[in-house]
């Protein structure tokens, strides 16, 4: 099984597990061995899935402002957790391919493998929720038909992204490409870098 197929299967598992509860406070039951790539992939998508639903909640026009602020801060933390996990997955790839002999004409991508994995995880969520719109019985036929058209585009994106991810990993494995990973260095969560935070000391 290709890495992209394995990842997508785990993402679907996480999404389906979340929707058994459909609650942003639901407890995660990661079925995979801790510190394995499967464990990290499941955790990555669970974070994405919970954040997806927090983003829905915060857009409720009648939401209580205090609740909205609480959700917004949870989203900020979730974004940081998501970034940390992407960097952890890239560390897995760096370790996996650390002994590869890099060819003299090797190049690097603008995007690391883990950020492609991040995009695939979000795409799995888009596909799941668009499928739900296609079968929505309280929506009219035009809505369902339009969502079916959008779903076909998302499925094509999934196919293309999966091919690109697997090709990138093959090229890294063969020494044709090498990984160059930069830490995201998000500034807004760092009390020493965000002027609103350090200005209030």
C-alpha positions as CSV (number, residue, x, y, z in Angstrom):
1,X,0.0,0.0,0.0
2,X,1.3,3.4,-0.9
3,X,2.0,6.0,1.8
4,X,-0.8,8.2,0.5
5,X,-3.3,5.4,0.5
6,X,-2.4,4.3,4.0
7,X,-2.6,7.9,5.2
8,X,-6.0,8.5,3.6
9,X,-7.4,5.2,5.0
10,X,-6.3,6.4,8.5
11,X,-7.8,9.8,7.9
12,X,-11.1,8.3,7.0
13,X,-11.0,6.1,10.1
14,X,-10.4,9.2,12.3
15,X,-13.2,11.2,10.7
16,X,-15.7,8.3,11.0
17,X,-14.6,7.8,14.7
18,X,-15.1,11.5,15.4
19,X,-18.6,11.5,13.9
20,X,-19.7,8.6,16.1
21,X,-19.8,11.4,18.8
22,X,-19.8,14.6,16.7
23,X,-18.6,16.5,19.7
24,X,-15.6,18.8,19.9
25,X,-15.0,17.6,23.4
26,X,-15.1,13.9,22.5
27,X,-12.1,11.9,23.8
28,X,-9.7,10.6,21.2
29,X,-9.2,6.8,21.2
30,X,-6.2,6.5,18.9
31,X,-6.0,2.8,17.9
32,X,-2.4,2.8,16.9
33,X,0.8,2.2,18.8
34,X,2.2,5.5,20.2
35,X,5.1,7.1,18.4
36,X,4.4,5.2,15.1
37,X,3.6,7.1,11.9
38,X,0.1,5.6,12.0
39,X,-0.4,7.0,15.4
40,X,0.7,10.5,14.3
41,X,-1.4,10.4,11.2
42,X,-4.5,9.5,13.2
43,X,-3.8,12.2,15.7
44,X,-3.1,14.7,13.0
45,X,-6.5,14.2,11.4
46,X,-8.3,14.1,14.7
47,X,-6.9,17.5,15.5
48,X,-8.0,18.7,12.0
49,X,-11.5,17.2,12.4
50,X,-12.1,18.8,15.8
51,X,-10.8,22.2,14.5
52,X,-13.1,21.9,11.4
53,X,-16.1,21.7,13.7
54,X,-14.9,24.5,16.0
55,X,-14.6,26.7,12.8
56,X,-18.3,25.8,12.1
57,X,-19.4,26.6,15.7
58,X,-17.6,30.0,15.8
59,X,-19.5,31.1,12.6
60,X,-22.9,30.8,14.3
61,X,-24.3,34.3,14.1
62,X,-26.1,33.9,17.5
63,X,-23.1,32.5,19.4
64,X,-22.5,34.0,22.8
65,X,-19.4,36.3,22.6
66,X,-17.8,34.7,25.6
67,X,-18.2,31.2,24.1
68,X,-16.9,32.6,20.8
69,X,-13.7,33.9,22.5
70,X,-13.2,30.5,24.2
71,X,-13.6,28.7,20.9
72,X,-11.2,31.1,19.1
73,X,-8.5,30.4,21.7
74,X,-9.0,26.7,21.3
75,X,-8.6,27.2,17.5
76,X,-5.4,29.1,18.1
77,X,-4.1,26.2,20.3
78,X,-5.3,23.7,17.7
79,X,-3.4,25.5,15.0
80,X,-0.2,25.3,17.0
81,X,-0.8,21.6,17.8
82,X,-1.4,21.0,14.1
83,X,1.9,22.8,13.1
84,X,3.9,20.9,15.8
85,X,2.5,17.6,14.5
86,X,3.4,18.4,10.9
87,X,6.9,19.1,12.0
88,X,7.0,15.8,13.9
89,X,5.8,13.9,10.8
90,X,8.6,15.6,8.8
91,X,11.0,14.5,11.5
92,X,9.8,10.9,10.8
93,X,10.6,11.4,7.1
94,X,14.0,12.9,7.8
95,X,14.8,9.9,10.0
96,X,13.5,7.4,7.5
97,X,15.6,8.8,4.6
98,X,18.6,9.9,6.6
99,X,20.9,7.3,4.9
100,X,19.9,8.0,1.3
101,X,22.7,9.2,-0.9
102,X,21.6,12.4,-2.4
103,X,22.4,12.7,-6.2
104,X,24.5,15.7,-7.3
105,X,21.6,17.2,-9.3
106,X,19.0,16.6,-6.6
107,X,16.5,19.3,-6.0
108,X,14.1,20.2,-3.2
109,X,10.4,21.0,-3.1
110,X,8.8,24.2,-1.9
111,X,6.6,21.9,0.3
112,X,7.8,19.2,2.6
113,X,6.2,15.8,2.6
114,X,4.4,16.4,5.9
115,X,2.7,19.6,4.6
116,X,1.4,17.6,1.7
117,X,0.1,15.1,4.3
118,X,-1.5,18.0,6.0
119,X,-3.3,19.0,2.8
120,X,-4.4,15.4,2.3
121,X,-5.9,15.3,5.8
122,X,-7.9,18.5,5.2
123,X,-9.0,17.2,1.8
124,X,-10.3,14.0,3.4
125,X,-12.5,16.3,5.6
126,X,-13.7,18.3,2.7
127,X,-14.7,15.1,0.8
128,X,-16.5,13.7,3.9
129,X,-18.5,16.8,4.4
130,X,-19.3,17.3,0.8
131,X,-20.5,13.7,0.6
132,X,-22.9,14.5,3.5
133,X,-24.2,17.5,1.5
134,X,-24.8,15.3,-1.6
135,X,-27.1,13.0,0.4
136,X,-28.8,15.7,2.5
137,X,-32.5,15.0,2.3
138,X,-33.5,18.4,3.6
139,X,-31.7,20.2,0.8
140,X,-33.2,20.7,-2.7
141,X,-32.1,18.9,-5.8
142,X,-30.1,21.8,-7.1
143,X,-28.0,22.0,-3.9
144,X,-27.3,18.3,-4.0
145,X,-26.4,18.4,-7.7
146,X,-24.0,21.3,-7.2
147,X,-22.4,19.5,-4.2
148,X,-22.0,16.4,-6.3
149,X,-20.1,18.5,-8.9
150,X,-17.9,19.9,-6.2
151,X,-17.3,16.4,-4.8
152,X,-16.0,15.2,-8.2
153,X,-13.5,18.0,-8.2
154,X,-12.4,17.2,-4.6
155,X,-11.9,13.5,-5.6
156,X,-9.8,14.5,-8.5
157,X,-7.7,16.7,-6.2
158,X,-7.3,13.7,-3.9
159,X,-6.1,11.6,-6.7
160,X,-3.6,14.2,-7.9
161,X,-2.3,15.1,-4.4
162,X,-1.9,11.4,-3.6
163,X,0.2,10.8,-6.7
164,X,2.3,13.9,-6.1
165,X,3.0,12.9,-2.4
166,X,4.0,9.4,-3.4
167,X,6.2,10.6,-6.2
168,X,7.9,13.1,-3.8
169,X,8.6,10.3,-1.3
170,X,9.9,8.0,-4.1
171,X,12.2,10.8,-5.3
172,X,13.5,11.4,-1.8
173,X,14.1,7.7,-1.4
174,X,16.0,7.6,-4.7
175,X,18.1,10.6,-3.9
176,X,16.5,12.7,-6.7
177,X,15.1,15.2,-4.2
178,X,16.1,16.1,-0.6
179,X,14.2,17.5,2.3
180,X,14.8,21.0,3.4
181,X,12.6,21.7,6.5
182,X,12.0,25.0,8.2
183,X,10.3,25.4,11.5
184,X,7.2,27.5,11.2
185,X,8.2,29.8,14.0
186,X,4.7,31.1,14.6
187,X,5.0,34.4,16.4
188,X,1.5,35.1,17.7
189,X,1.6,32.4,20.3
190,X,5.1,33.3,21.6
191,X,5.0,35.8,24.6
192,X,8.4,37.0,23.6
193,X,7.5,37.7,20.0
194,X,3.9,39.0,20.0
195,X,4.0,42.7,20.9
196,X,0.5,42.5,22.4
197,X,1.7,39.8,24.8
198,X,5.1,41.2,25.8
199,X,3.7,44.8,25.8
200,X,1.3,43.7,28.6
201,X,3.9,42.5,31.0
